[in-house]
Amino acid sequence: MAAPALPPVTLPYSRQQVSEDDIAAVVAVLRSDFLTQGAVVPAFEAAFAQAHGVAHAVAVTNATAALHLACLALGIGPGRRVWTSPNSFLASANAAAYCGATVDFVDIDPHTRNLGVPALADKLARAAREGTLPDLLIPVHFAGLPADLREMRALADRHGFRILADASHATGADYLGAPVGAEWADATVFSFHAVKVITCGEGGMVVTQDPELARQLRLLRSHGVEREPQRLQQLPAEPWVYEQQALGHNLRLTEMQAALGLSQLQRLPAMHADRCAQADRYDARLDGLPLRRPPRLADRGCAWHLYAVALDADAPPRAEVYRALRRAGIGVNVHYIPIHLQPWWRARGFAPGDFPAAEAWYAQALSLPLFPGLTAAQQDRVVDVLRTALESGR
Ligand SMILES: *Cc1c(COP(=O)(O)O)cnc(C)c1O
């Protein structure tokens, strides 16, 4: 018999916060001359780059496109090898697959739930012996907690691969005293989907310190077209002349989306502080329950896109706890079904048991509601329903 249908979610696991200033910024664009290819996208890029201590920021339609273009700009194509974390959203792996690369995964650190450095070092040692070293590593800052990029950079320099960080969860995070994206990775991608830390509705950004990489990304997001007279390769530099120099796409962000993102970015410090306060409050209220709270590391600050706990082995089954919260209208979620367990990836040779730490995390994971504007009373209700569900089964 099918399980009874769950009632609608009244308290989602995440949602956007849109202010009157955000609305006014979007409306101002709608009244202006340019809905696309105006001055707001460059202004958003400049502000985002400045906030992240990085020289270049390139805005695109979403983070999936950002990952795809960054892979292309980093030379990924057929015959190249790309490794990523199985504990991520599908896009982290799909982006490399779009390019025709051979994708593999590196199991996670059970504490941080990020791609694990010991597992990476082992896999690299084996790959070095077999001549199958990766060309690119895509670590993911799961839940907004930065991955161990310093150690990954040391391995990258030793073995000659590049690093594309998927910071889709991590806008506002910091690592070793600098904003995520400023150092360590060759390029870093952010998502502005409505459930993420700041939003454009849909939107993505690639940041990099490398001017040539930034130029490639700008070409690729707009048909491969170059308009700068001094960069034309063959056609005469007349005022109307443009040149297609690569097989690009149309993955531009609109001016309305950029206006929303730029306005949201002004509130990032306040929204980040709100997320941190909510995480602290959950930590305190969940003390003593049969679950592991999210990891905290002294040398990095989490963006708290997610507040994801792991139920203890002796707690009631995760499916029951999930349903109890959903029956109360609380939109808990599970991040993530390991990518390699998806049918499309199994058809490419992956199987259960390949990445046991990611599979063990998935079996016990539960993400609780956390978003700017979530009230203390709402958090208390989540904790009360969760406590009842955890106690009823014992
Ligand atoms: C959301 C997300 C993406 C994709 O972002 P979009 O902007 O929705 O394309 C990629 N990677 C991770 C880890 C994500 O959470």
Ligand as a Chemical Component Dictionary entry (heavy atoms), coordinates in Angstrom:
data_LIG
# 
_chem_comp.id                   LIG 
_chem_comp.type                 NON-POLYMER 
_chem_comp.pdbx_formal_charge   0 
_chem_comp.three_letter_code    LIG 
# 
loop_
_chem_comp_atom.comp_id 
_chem_comp_atom.atom_id 
_chem_comp_atom.alt_atom_id 
_chem_comp_atom.type_symbol 
_chem_comp_atom.charge 
_chem_comp_atom.model_Cartn_x 
_chem_comp_atom.model_Cartn_y 
_chem_comp_atom.model_Cartn_z 
_chem_comp_atom.pdbx_ordinal 
LIG C1 C1 C 0 22.233 24.469 -6.434  1  
LIG C2 C2 C 0 23.505 23.795 -6.741  2  
LIG C3 C3 C 0 24.050 23.774 -8.027  3  
LIG C4 C4 C 0 23.318 24.285 -9.221  4  
LIG O1 O1 O 0 22.917 25.599 -9.068  5  
LIG P1 P1 P 0 21.869 26.240 -10.086 6  
LIG O2 O2 O 0 22.100 27.700 -9.899  7  
LIG O3 O3 O 0 20.515 25.800 -9.609  8  
LIG O4 O4 O 0 22.175 25.761 -11.440 9  
LIG C5 C5 C 0 25.295 23.208 -8.219  10 
LIG N1 N1 N 0 25.968 22.662 -7.201  11 
LIG C6 C6 C 0 25.460 22.628 -5.950  12 
LIG C7 C7 C 0 26.275 22.024 -4.864  13 
LIG C8 C8 C 0 24.203 23.176 -5.687  14 
LIG O5 O5 O 0 23.692 23.111 -4.467  15 
# 
loop_
_chem_comp_bond.comp_id 
_chem_comp_bond.atom_id_1 
_chem_comp_bond.atom_id_2 
_chem_comp_bond.value_order 
_chem_comp_bond.pdbx_ordinal 
LIG C1 C2 SING 1  
LIG C2 C3 SING 2  
LIG C2 C8 DOUB 3  
LIG C3 C4 SING 4  
LIG C3 C5 DOUB 5  
LIG C4 O1 SING 6  
LIG O1 P1 SING 7  
LIG P1 O2 DOUB 8  
LIG P1 O3 SING 9  
LIG P1 O4 SING 10 
LIG C5 N1 SING 11 
LIG N1 C6 DOUB 12 
LIG C6 C7 SING 13 
LIG C6 C8 SING 14 
LIG C8 O5 SING 15 
# 
